[in-house]
Amino acid sequence: MNDQLVIETKGLTKRYGDITAVDHLDLEVRRGEVFGFLGPNGAGKTTTLRMLLGLITASGGAAAVLGAAPGSVESLANTGAMIETPAFYPHLSGRSNLWVLARYAGAPESRIETVLGQVDLAGRGDDPFQTYSLGMKQRLGVAAALLKDPALLILDEPTNGLDPAGMAEMRALIRQLGHGDRTVLLSSHLMNEVEQICDRVGVIANGRMVAEGTVNQLRGDDALLVRADRLEDGQRIVAGMAGVRRVDAGNGVLRIVTEPDTRLDPAYVNQRLVSEGIGVSELRMEQASLESAFLSLTSPDHHTQNENGELATRKEVAHVR
């Protein structure tokens, strides 16, 4: 296993009878990053995380977590996780619940106050768990995952069910936790969440990885849209402008993509086209969206069946390493 890879899977597969929940999944998560594991409900995200933690056994393929087999003592010693809804003793306080877990996990009791402070629950640590709001329960779940001060933190839908304020607090916490040598693997189906806090993203659909890369790489390029007449002439003129990487023409619109870190002034484009006698009726910026890329990658139309009746991507999506 590469020293810079905290998680690596090759052909990881999980079948339940005739149902394939995870289908030959290749996944790489690097040390010190926040990796977003994106997919619609039922895509196989939670099943994958359960295999990585050794909670369920893979049907095929191979995986390594922190250089060891999933679920092994070596792997779990430096892994903290919150899978689905956290469960605690309802009548015990948050602090007492963490004390029980610390004793079980062999974590020093001094970590209890540290993690309560990290998740902003120090002031409510003596309150019974059953009195906590949903957001507080989620934060206590993260605190429990942090007890061992793990090198790898795995979080499954940590903002699920939270109100907007609670979601913002959880995003800030995850961003804070994912620094230095600690790695965070975040499973989510919320684009805004992933876009704000993740360094790289993997998109899974129907149990298969369909794309992997940075957020910017996956969502594509921003573009300037120009509605004009004489598109061929306009395309030729704009293509010759400094900093223009690509100009697509169709349906009465020029779609202009510039080189990275280059901004094309819409007023300048308008002036150049008008000076050449080309009528311009509209100019507007089209901001690239991770959501639109995600919907395209995970839509039923993006997939087809191969000759063996297995799911295959209709359009090959290159992994960006």
N, C-alpha and C positions, 0 to 999 in steps of 0.2 A: 504494500500500500504506500502511495506517495505520502511523505511526511506532512505535506501541506493539505492533505485531504482528511477531514474529520469523519466524513461518511462517504462510502463508495459502494455502489451496487452494480452488478452486471447481470442482466437478464432476470432480475428478481421477479418472481411470479407467485401468485396465490390463487388457488382454485378452490371453490366450494362446489363439489359435484360437477355439474355442467356449466357452472357460472365461473368466469374468470374475473376476479376482482382487481388483480394487478397483473399486467401482461408484459413480461420481459422488460422490466423497468431498469434503465441505466441512469444513475443519479450520482452527482459529485457535489459535495458541500465542502467548501474550503475553510481553513482555520481563520478565525477572527472576523467572519462575515455574518450578516443577517441574511439568510436565504429564505425567500418566500416560496412556499410550495402551494401553487395555485391550482384550483380545479373546481368545477361545479360539484354540488352535493352528489354523492354516490360515485365520484370519479375514481376513488381508491386511495385518497389521501390518508385517512385514518387507518386503513388496513396496512398501508406502507409503514406508517409510524409504529404500529403495533409489532410489525415484523422487525423493525430496527431495534425495538426495545426487548425483543424476545418474548413478547406476550403471546404471540402466535407463531407457528412454524411456517416457513416458506415452503411452497410446493416445488420450487425450482429456482435456479440461479444462485448467485453468491452475494454476500454483503459483508462489509467490515465497518465497525463503528469504533472510532478511536483506536484503530489498529487491531481490534479483537472481534471475535464473533458476537453478533447481536445477542443480548441477554446474558453474556458471560460476566463473571465477577469483574474482570478487568475493564470491560466496557461500561457496566453500570456504575462502577465506583466513581467515575467522573462525568456521569450523565444525570441531569435533572429533567423531569418531564411533567407536563400536565396534559393528559389525554382526555378530551371531551370535558364533561362537567366535573369539577373537583368534589370529592366526597370526604366529609369529616364527621367526627362525633358531634351531634347537634347540641348536646347539653354542656360540652366542654367549651372553654373559652378558646379564642384563636391561639393565644399563647400556649395553653395546655395541649391543644392539638399538635402544635409544632414540637412541644416537648416529647410527646409520644413518638412522633415520627423521627425526631433526632435520636432518641434512644434506640429505635429500631434500625436506623440507618448508620449508627455509629458516628454521627456528626456531633461536634462539641456543642454543649448547651449555650455557649457564648454566641453561636451563630443565630440563635433565636431572635435576640434583640436586633442584631444586624439586619436580618432579612425583614423583620417587621418594619424597621426604619426605611429600608429600600422600597417597600411597597406602600409606604405611608399608612401603616396600620398600628403604629406604636401606641397611639392614643386610644385605640379600641381593642387592644390586645387582650384585655381581661373580660371583654363582653362575650357572652355565649355565641357560638357560631350560628345558632338558629335565629339570632336577632340581626345578622348581617344582611345588608342588601346584596343583590346579585353581583354588583360591581365589587363589593368588599369580599365576597366569596371567591370571585375570580382572582383578586389580588392575593388572597391567602393561599390559593392554589399555586400561584407563581412563587410566593414566599417558600412554600413547602419544596418546590422544585429547586430552589436556591440554597437549601440548607447545607448541602455538601460543597458549596462553592464550586459548582461543576464547570468543567471546560466546555461542555456541550449542553445547551438548554433546548429542549424540544417542546413546543407549545402548539396545541391543536385548537384552532379557532378560539383564541383567548378573549376576543371581544364579543363572542356570541351572546346575544341577549342584552347587551349593555345599551344604555341610552347614549346620545351623542357625547355628553360630557364624560361619561365613563369610558367610552371608546377612545377619546382624545387622551385621557389619563393613561390608559393602557398602552397606547401607541408610544407616548413619551417614555414610559417605563421600559418598553422593549428596546427602543432605540438606545436608551441609557445603558441597558444591560449588554447590548451587543457591541462591545468595544474591547480593545486589547487582544488577548489570546482567546477570549470566550467566543464561542460560536453559537448563534441562535438559528434553529430551524423552525420557521413559522408556517403553519398550515392555515390557509385562509381561502375564502372565496370573495373577499372584499377588495376591490381594486384600489380604492382610495387608501386603505390601510397599507397594502403592499407597496404602493407607489411612494408613500411617504417615508417608509422605514427600511426597506430592503435594499441590499447592495446588488444581489442577483436574484433571478426568478426562474423557477421551473414550472411549466404548465403541463398538467396531466389531464387527460380526457379518456374515459372508458378504460382506465387502467394503464394507459400508455403515455410516455413522455412525448409531447408534441413540439415543445420548444423550450429552450434554455438560454439565458443570457442576462445582461443587465436590463434594468427597466427601460432605459433609453433604446437599447437594441431591439427589445421586443415591441415597443410601441411604435417604432418607426420614426419618420421624419415629419417635422412641421413643414407646412407649405403655404405659399401665397397663391390664392386662387384669383384668376383674372377672367371675367366674362367679357368677351370681345368678339368682333367680327374678323374675317380674314385670318383664321387661326394659323394657317400654315406660315403666312408672313410674320405673324406675331411670334410664333414659336421660334422662327429663325432669328429674329431680332433679340429676343430674350436670351436664347441660348448663347449668344455672343457676349453677354454681359459678364463682368468680372464676378467670380464667386458663385455662379450658377452651376450646379451639378447636373440637374436633369430638368427637362421641360416636357410634360405630357400634355397632349391636346386631345380634346374630345367633348362632345355635347356642348359646344360653344364656350368651353372653359379651358384656359391654360392653367396647369398645376405646376408651380415652380418650386423646386427643391434646391436649396443652396448647400454649399460645402459647410462642414461643421464649423461652428463659431463664426459664421458669416451671416449678417443680416442684410437683406435686400430692401431698400427703401421703396415702399409702394408708390410714393409720389414720383420717384425717379422712373419707375417702370411705366407709370401712367403717362408721364411726360414724353418718354421715348416712343411709346406706341402711338400716341396722339400725333406727335410730330411727323410720323410716317403715314398719317392718314388712316390709322386704324381706330375704329370707334370702341371705346371702353365704357361699359355700363355698370361694372361692379368690380371692386377689389376687396378681398377680405382674407384674413389669416385663418388657416385650418390647423388647429393644434392637434398634434398626434395624441392619441388616447390609448392607454393600456387597456381600458375597458373594451374598446372596439377591436383591438388585437386579440384579446382574450375571447370575446364572443365569436370572432372568426375562427380561431383555433379550436374552440370546443363545440362549434355548431355541428349538428348532424350532417349538414351538407359538406363538411370538411373531411368526412370519412366515407369509406366505401368498404366492401368486402373483397378480399383477394380470392384466388382460385380455391383456396382451402377452406373458405368460409370464415376466415379470421378477419378481425378488424385491421384495416390498414389506412394510413393517411393518404388522402387523395393527392395532396400536394406535399412533397417532402419539405420538412422544415429543418434547416441546419441548426445543430447545436453550436452555440457560441462559447468557446472555452476561454 
